[in-house]
Amino acid sequence: MSILLIAEHDNSTLNPATLSAVTAASQLGGDISILVAGSGCQSVADEAAQVMGISKVLLADNACYEKGLAENLSVLIVELAADYNHIIAAASSTIKDTMPRVAALLDVGQLSEIVAVESADTFKRPIYAGNAIATVQSLDTVKVITVRASAFEKAKAEGGNANTEVVDVVFDIGGSRFVSEELVKSGRPELTAASTVISGGRGLGSAENFSLLEKVADKLGAAVGASRAAVDAGFVSNDLQVGQTGKIVAPELYIAVGISGAIQHLAGMKESKVIVAINKDGEAPIFQVADYGLVGDLFEVLPELETKL
Amino acid sequence: MKIIVSVKRVIDYNVKVRVKSDNSDVDLSNVKMALNPFCEIAVEEAIRLKEAGIASEIVVVSIGPNAVQEQLRTAMALGADRAIHIETDSQPEPLNVAKLLAKVMEVEAPELVILGKQSIDSDNNQVGQMLAALTRRPQGTFASKVTVEGGDVLVTREVDGGLRTLSLTLPAIVTTDLRLNEPRYAKLPDIMKAKRKPLEVKTPADFGVEFKQHISQLKVETPAQRQAGIKLDSVDALIDKLKNEAKVI
């Protein structure tokens, strides 16, 4: 048994989600090779070689892999696939873009966003936005898998000592060209990667009042989220929406402020480790999933939290 | 130019999902069904391209039992010109869906195919990418902005931590994310008119596609339910619990 794991990185450092995928891969049993495909990404390969549980680093360093274009990356992975039983990676946006192409080119199915490894061919994955958990078995000889990083502990980033092999094949497929990117330079962590998330709902009342929430977020080093109701009311833009049709988050701590707890919203956050609900309506459904509830006026609670944290 | 939009009939996003007591699947009997939200956004984007004079025809495609014609009619009420229903009682896996759509692309020769990034039932997020791979065409997934410029389409994509813009040579495959647009509602006269728009019924065999099983669903369970916790009476008590009991701050 051998496993090909695809590293997630920005050409300078290894994304920690990769470490969660390493844990999932190690539960399959077998040698793990990690592919670092990028441009000027030697430092990522060096980092990957240190990760516990990795037997080999494959380094494909070429300008055509710099931006992780799915067209090029998928063909590279397929080229390497012949030696492996499993192709696995954390479900980052690059991987979600690329992996189904790999599966289609190999004429196999893909298991998306697994949350548990039952055996080398059987996995659990959430369906219906996590409202049901399916146990699924792959019938293909090569298993193409993406991993929900929040469901697996991170493997140790140090202690390993893998050799690096250079992969000298260049696939510049064409048809797709990188134009520009705009990465959010917020001081706050990214919503789906944050260990603490504080979200506001319709109860906030206005866009201006979200600043009360942001002050608490900054005290906690938290990301800011919102319910669909707050987005629909125009308080915040919909990239902050947590819910079935928005972002699915599973932080260590989730604080829901002025959110009633519609099914739509719960689907996006109920895997959080600890949930706090702050709402003036003690009967709000959000309290049924909250570990800690505080019935009160958020306009008093938020400033008090900000001062006392 | 011609645009193909592929749509899926799914459980309405406001309906609470229940697992069958024998754990074989989710119970879909007598629940409200609707157009998958991301597919609605795909239809809307195609209509906007037509209103802008860029698209000349919108063909909407759905795969499934007879009931999917309801969603095809909805898409036509919104503005699609005609529909293709590929009839099957099975729930084909993403790769099989992509193979069928690849055949539809061969026949229809569209310049652009727009799909939802994922359906809110199986949450696979695969079909658009698989279709692009099978047809060897470029893809712009998770789109928040689509601009056609001559023989190219500029697609701004939602990626981890921000936005990334790609230029794709047409024909191309685009999958929609939430921020792309806000879908309109169908007006009653348009719903009536949609009943007279052409709807062609085909079978997978008509396209020479035989479904192959790649993944077997062994069991479906309700996730571990959260228990309601405790109610606290002050901010101080909350901070104390988070620090000393949950140890999360």
Contacts between the chains, C-beta under 8 A, distances in Angstrom:
chain1	res1	chain2	res2	distance
A	67	B	164	7.5
A	69	B	166	7.6
A	70	B	129	6.7
A	70	B	132	7.9
A	70	B	139	6.1
A	70	B	141	7.4
A	71	B	132	7.9
A	71	B	138	5.9
A	71	B	139	7.3
A	74	B	133	6.5
A	92	B	160	5.6
A	93	B	142	6.6
A	93	B	157	7.7
A	93	B	158	7.3
A	93	B	159	4.2
A	93	B	160	4.6
A	94	B	159	7.3
A	94	B	160	7.8
A	96	B	125	5.6
A	96	B	141	7.3
A	96	B	142	7.7
A	97	B	129	6.5
A	97	B	139	7.4
A	97	B	141	4.9
A	97	B	142	7.5
A	97	B	157	7.9
A	98	B	129	7.6
A	99	B	129	7.7
A	100	B	94	7.1
A	100	B	125	7.4
A	100	B	126	3.9
A	100	B	127	7.7
A	100	B	128	7.9
A	100	B	129	3.6
A	100	B	130	4.9
A	100	B	133	7.3
A	101	B	129	5.0
A	101	B	130	6.9
A	101	B	132	6.6
A	101	B	133	3.9
A	101	B	139	7.6
A	102	B	133	7.9
A	103	B	95	6.8
A	103	B	126	7.2
A	103	B	130	6.7
A	104	B	95	6.1
A	104	B	98	6.1
A	104	B	129	7.2
A	104	B	130	3.8
A	104	B	131	7.9
A	104	B	133	3.9
A	104	B	134	5.4
A	105	B	133	5.2
A	107	B	95	7.5
A	108	B	95	7.6
A	108	B	214	5.9
A	109	B	93	5.7
A	109	B	94	7.3
A	109	B	95	5.7
A	109	B	214	2.9
A	109	B	215	4.5
A	110	B	94	7.2
A	110	B	95	7.9
A	110	B	124	7.3
A	110	B	126	5.5
A	111	B	215	6.7
A	112	B	123	6.8
A	112	B	124	4.9
A	112	B	125	5.9
A	112	B	126	6.5
A	113	B	123	7.1
A	122	B	218	7.0
A	125	B	123	8.0
A	126	B	123	6.8
A	126	B	223	7.3
A	127	B	26	7.4
A	127	B	121	6.7
A	127	B	122	5.7
A	127	B	123	5.5
A	127	B	220	7.3
A	128	B	11	7.2
A	128	B	17	4.4
A	128	B	26	6.2
A	128	B	120	7.0
A	128	B	121	5.9
A	128	B	123	7.2
A	129	B	120	6.2
A	129	B	123	6.6
A	130	B	223	6.3
A	131	B	16	7.5
A	131	B	17	4.0
A	131	B	223	7.2
A	132	B	17	5.8
A	132	B	19	5.3
A	132	B	26	5.4
A	132	B	220	5.2
A	132	B	221	6.9
A	132	B	222	6.6
A	132	B	223	7.0
A	133	B	220	7.1
A	133	B	221	5.0
A	133	B	222	7.6
A	133	B	223	5.2
A	134	B	217	5.6
A	134	B	219	7.1
A	134	B	220	5.1
A	134	B	221	8.0
A	135	B	217	7.5
A	135	B	218	4.5
A	135	B	219	4.2
A	135	B	220	7.6
A	135	B	221	7.5
A	136	B	215	5.3
A	136	B	216	6.8
A	136	B	217	5.5
A	136	B	218	6.6
A	137	B	215	6.9
A	137	B	216	4.6
A	137	B	218	5.6
A	138	B	214	7.0
A	138	B	215	5.8
A	139	B	213	6.1
A	139	B	214	5.7
A	139	B	215	6.6
A	139	B	216	5.9
A	140	B	214	5.3
A	174	B	169	7.6
A	175	B	137	6.9
A	175	B	138	3.8
A	175	B	168	6.5
A	175	B	169	4.8
A	175	B	172	7.7
A	176	B	138	3.9
A	176	B	139	7.3
A	176	B	140	7.9
A	176	B	166	5.6
A	176	B	167	7.5
A	176	B	168	5.3
A	176	B	169	7.6
A	177	B	166	6.5
A	177	B	167	4.6
A	177	B	168	7.8
A	178	B	164	7.4
A	178	B	165	7.9
A	178	B	166	6.1
A	179	B	154	6.6
A	179	B	165	4.3
A	179	B	166	6.1
A	179	B	167	5.1
A	180	B	164	7.6
A	180	B	165	4.8
A	181	B	159	7.6
A	181	B	162	6.4
A	181	B	163	6.6
A	181	B	164	4.3
A	181	B	165	6.9
A	182	B	162	5.3
A	182	B	163	4.6
A	182	B	164	7.7
A	183	B	161	5.1
A	183	B	162	3.7
A	183	B	163	7.9
A	184	B	161	5.8
A	184	B	162	4.8
A	190	B	160	6.5
A	190	B	161	5.2
A	192	B	160	7.2
A	193	B	160	7.5
A	196	B	248	7.3
A	196	B	249	7.5
A	220	B	249	6.4
A	237	B	179	7.6
A	238	B	178	5.6
A	238	B	179	5.6
A	239	B	158	7.1
A	239	B	178	8.0
A	239	B	179	6.2
A	241	B	178	7.0
A	244	B	13	5.7
A	244	B	120	6.1
A	245	B	13	6.2
A	245	B	37	5.0
A	245	B	38	7.6
A	245	B	120	6.8
A	245	B	178	6.1
A	246	B	178	6.4
A	252	B	248	5.1
A	253	B	242	7.1
A	253	B	246	7.4
A	253	B	248	4.1
A	253	B	249	6.8
A	262	B	14	7.9
A	263	B	14	6.8
A	263	B	15	8.0
A	263	B	16	5.4
A	264	B	13	6.3
A	264	B	14	6.7
A	270	B	223	7.9
A	270	B	226	6.2
A	273	B	248	7.2
A	274	B	242	7.4
A	274	B	246	4.6
A	274	B	248	5.1
A	275	B	226	7.3
A	275	B	229	7.9
A	276	B	238	6.8
A	276	B	242	7.2
A	282	B	231	7.4
A	287	B	228	6.1
A	287	B	231	7.1
A	288	B	226	7.7
A	288	B	228	4.8
A	289	B	226	4.5
A	289	B	228	7.1
A	290	B	228	6.8
A	290	B	229	5.7
A	291	B	226	7.9
A	291	B	229	3.8
A	291	B	230	7.7
A	291	B	246	6.9
A	292	B	229	5.6
A	292	B	230	6.4
A	292	B	231	8.0
A	292	B	232	5.9
A	292	B	238	6.0
A	292	B	241	5.5
A	292	B	242	7.2
A	292	B	246	7.6
A	293	B	228	7.8
A	293	B	229	6.7
A	293	B	230	7.1
A	293	B	231	4.4
A	293	B	232	6.8
A	294	B	231	7.3
A	294	B	232	5.3
A	294	B	233	7.9
A	294	B	234	7.8
A	294	B	235	7.2
A	294	B	238	5.4
A	295	B	231	6.3
A	301	B	235	5.9
A	304	B	235	4.5
A	305	B	235	5.7
A	305	B	238	7.8
A	305	B	239	7.5
A	308	B	235	6.1
A	308	B	236	7.0
A	308	B	239	5.8
A	309	B	239	6.7
A	309	B	249	7.2
